[in-house]
Amino acid sequence: MAVITPSGTRESPEAPDKPPQPQRGRAKGSRRWIPYAFLLPALALELLIHFVPIVLGTAMSVLRVTQYQISHWWEAPFTGLGNFRIVLDLDGPTGRSLLQSFLVTLAFTAVVLSATWLMGMAAALALQRPFRGRGLLRTLFLVPYALPAYASVITWRFIFQRDNGMLNHLLGQAGLTDGNPFWLIGQNAFWAECVVAVWRMWPFAFLFLMAGMQAIPQDVYEASSIDGAGPWRQLRSITLPLLSPVNRVLVLVMFLHTFNDFSTPYVLFGAGAPPAGDLISVHIYESSFATWNFGLGSAMSVLLLLFLLLVSACYFALTRRTGHDKDKP
């Protein structure tokens, strides 16, 4: 209720004192460290598992480390870029063998990546629409990826045996081979490890692509069907363009995993892989632990890391430029 003063003005009675409001901004600001606290253990483990070995391997690559200095490798003689000169010298035996292993790994990665993506895409398309038994097929398709690497590869090693292997037995029964060919030595070793790697990796591509297809609205397919688009046109105009962000990540992840694959050739062939199946990961391992020249092995590892970083950077730049060009009118 207003009060009239002698001068004729109105004055409102003073409002009662309100309780102080809590300072939400200060409380919120004091808790900003909580997400970083949750990330700290994972960051510490990441640094311990990945960053520390990278630093130590880089430091070892400029030293002449053999079995005599391995216990005190930091006291080994300093060579500077000497290990890198030996590794990159294509006229020497070390450089030629590394180049041969690098080319084999490139061919292996190209074959495995192409076959894995095609099989994953075909399986994802086949299981895109609901039908009876689709859940069972999804489970069966994921079995190769769920099995431990050693168990799956050692099974394929028994299959590829020359005398008692299942593959030669089936091919002989079908009359497709004359005698028992070797699959784990010679030129056939390359195709044997490609088959094993594709069998292990294609469920990963299938799972990735199937998840991406589930995010595509079904209304788009229904509208295209009304307009007269068939399955092939829907694949080219709808599925593949909308799956491009998924494919960008999938191709890079599979490339890095396949190029660094160690379990498949090591379990399939043992420590001494044949030249046709000498992947660079096993080659670096043998250069380090078979010849006890850890300096050269570390130099090869550093070069491999730089190559993969360069490929990743170029891939990101290319995909980003392609994405920007598609966004332009």
N, C-alpha and C positions, 0 to 999 in steps of 0.2 A: 504494500500500500504506500503510495507516494505521500510525502509531507510537504505542505506549502510553507515556505519561509516568509518572514516579514517583507522581504524585497519582492515577493511575488513569484519566485522561481520554485520549481519542484525539485525535490531531492528524494531519491530512492533510498530506502533503508539499506544498510550494509548487509550484503549476503553473508550467511554464516560461513565460517572457514571450512573449506573442503579438505578432506584428507589428502595427503601428498600422493601423487600417482607414482607407481613404480617406474623406474627408469629401464624401459625395455631395451633400449639401444645398448646400454652398457652391459646388461646381462647377456644380450645376444652377442655382443662383441667379445665378451670374455670366454665364449664357448666356440669361437671360430677354430681353435686349435684341435678340437675333438676329431674332425675328419682326418686331419694330418696325423693324429696319434694312431688312428686305425690303419692308416697307410704305412706307417713307419716300419712295422715288422716285415711287411712284404717288400718294402724298398730295401731294407737291410739285407734280407735274404737274396734279393735280386743282385745287389752289389757283391755279395759274398760269392754267389754261384757263377755269375757271368762277368762282372766288371773286374774283379780281382784276378781271375785267370787270364783275361785279356791283357791286363797290365803286365802280369808276370811273363806271359808268353811273348809280348813285345820286347820286354827287357831281355829275355833269353835269346831272342833272334839276333841280337847284335853281339853275342858272346860265342865262344867256341866251347860249347858244353858237350862233353862226352861222358861215358860211364865212369871216368875217373874223377870228374868234377861234379857229378850230379848231387852228391850230398852237400856240397858247398858251391852251388852253381853260380852264386853271385861273385865268387872269386875267380871264375874262369877267365881266360884271356879275352880281352876286348878285340873284336874284329870289325866293328863298325858295320858297313854295308857289304862286308865280304861274303856272308852267307847268302845275301840276296843276289850278288853277282854270280855265285855258283849256281843258284837255283834258276836264274834267268838266262844263263849261258846255254843257248840251244845247240852249240857245238860240243858241249860236254855231255857225259852220260846222264848226269843228274837232271840237267835241263831238258834233255830229249825225253827221258822217261816221264818227267812231270808234265810236259806238253802232251805226250801220248795219253796219259791219264786224264788230263783236262779235256781233251777232245772226246774221249770215251764217256766222260761224265756229261758233257754237253749233249751227246747223242742219246745217252740213257735218259737224261732229264726230258728231252724233247719227246721221245717215244712214250715214256711213262706219263708225262703231263697230258699229252694229247689223248692217249687211250683212257686215262683215268677220267678226264673231263667228259669224253664222249659216253663212256659207260655210265657215269653218274647222271648225266643229263638224260640219257635214254631211260634209266630206271626211274628218275624223278618224274618224267613225263608219263611213264606207264602207270605210276601210282598216284598221279595227280587227282584223278577222279575217284570217288568212293565206289567200291565194289566189295563183294563178299570175299574175305580172306586177305584184304589189303594189309591189315595189321600184322598178320603172320608173315607176309612177304617182307614187310619193313623190318621185322625182327631178324629174319633170315639174312637179309641183305647186309645187316650191320654186324653179323658174326665175324667176318674176316677182320674188321677193324677192332673188334672187342677182344680178340684173342691176343695173348702175349706174343711179342715179336719173335722170341726164340722158339716158342712152340710151333708157330705157323711156318717159319722159315725152315726149321729142321724137318717138318713134315714134307715140305716141297723138296728138300734134299733127298729124302728117301724116294719120293716119286721120280726124281730125275736120275736115280742110280742106273748105271748101264746094264748090269746083268739082272738085278732083281727089282728094278724100278717098275712102277705101275704104268708109266707113260710108254716105255718101250714094249711092255707086254700088250697094252691096248693097240699100239700102232702095228705091232707084229700080227696080232689077231685080225686086224682090219686089212692087212696086206699093204700098208702104206710105206713100210720101211723094209729094206733088205739088210738084215742083221740088226745089231743093237748099237745105235749111234751114241756117241759121247755127248752129254748135255752140260757137264760141269767143267769141261776143259775144251780148248779150241775156240772156234768162232761161235759155236752154239752157246757158250757160257754167257755171252752178252744177252741173247734172247731169253735164256733161262732166268737171269736175274731181272729182266724187264717183266716177264710174266709174274714172278713172285711180287715185285714191287707194285704192279698194277692191281694184283689180287688183294694186296694189303691196303692200298690207298683209295680204290674207287668207292668204297662205302663212305669215306669222309666227304668226297665230292657229292655223292648222292645225298647225304644228310644236309650238307650246306645248301645245295640247290633246291632240295625239297622244302627246306625252311623258307627260302626266298620265294618259292612259288606259292606257298601258303599265304604270303602277304599280298599277293596280287588279287584285287577284287574280282569276284566271279561275274559281276555285272558287266565288266569290260568284255569278257568272252561271250556272254549272252548277247550283248549289243552287236558284236562283230558277227555272230552267227546269224542274227537277223539280217544284217547287211550282206550276207552271202559269203563270208570268209570261211574257208575250210581249215582243217588242222594245221596244214603247212603254212598257210598265210598267217594264222594266229601265232604260230611259233616265231615267224620272222618279224611280224609287226607288233606283237604284244609281249610275248614271253621273253624273248632275248633282249629287247630294249629295256624292259622293266627289271630284268635281272642283271643289267650291266654293273650296278654298284656291288652286287654280291659277287659277280664274276671277277671284278677287279681285285677284291680281297682274296678270293679263293685261288686265283692263278698265282698270285705272289706267294701266298702261304705254301701252296703245293710245290712251287719252284724252289723255295728255300729249303723245304723239308726233303725234297727229292735230291737236290744237289748235294746236301749234307748227309745223305743216307749212309749209315755205317753198319747197321744191324743186318741188312739184307745181304750184302756181299761178304761180310765177315762170317756170318753163320752159314751161309750157303757154300762158300769156298774154303773157309778156314783162313789162317793167317796169310797164306800165299795165294792170292787171287791170280787167275790167268790174265795175260795181257788184254784179252778181249773184255774182261769183266773187272779190270783194275780201276775202280772208282777212286776219286781223288781223296776221299776221306780215309779209305784203307791205305792208299799210297802214302799219305802223310803219317799214318800210324806206323807203317812198316819202316819208313825213313827215320822215325824217332826211336822206336823200340826194338826193331830188328837189327839195325846197323848201329844203334846207340849214339846217333848223332842228333842230339836234341836241339842244337843250334839250327841246323838245316831244317829240321821238322818245324821248329817255331817260325822260321822265315817263311816256309810254305804256308803255315796257318795264317800268318799275317797277310800274305798276298791273297789268300782265299777270302779272308774277311774283307779286305779292301775291294775285291771283285764283287762280292755280294752286296756290299754297301753301295757301290757304283751302280749295279743293276737295279737295286731297290730305288735309288734316287732317280735314275732315268725312267723307271717304270712309273713312279709317282708323278714326275713331271709330265710324262706323256699322257697318262690317264687324266690328270688335271686339265691339261690343255684340250683334250678331247671332250671332257665334260663341259668346259667353258664354251667350246665351239657349238655344242649341241644346245646350250642354253640361249645362244644368240638367235634373234628372230631372223 
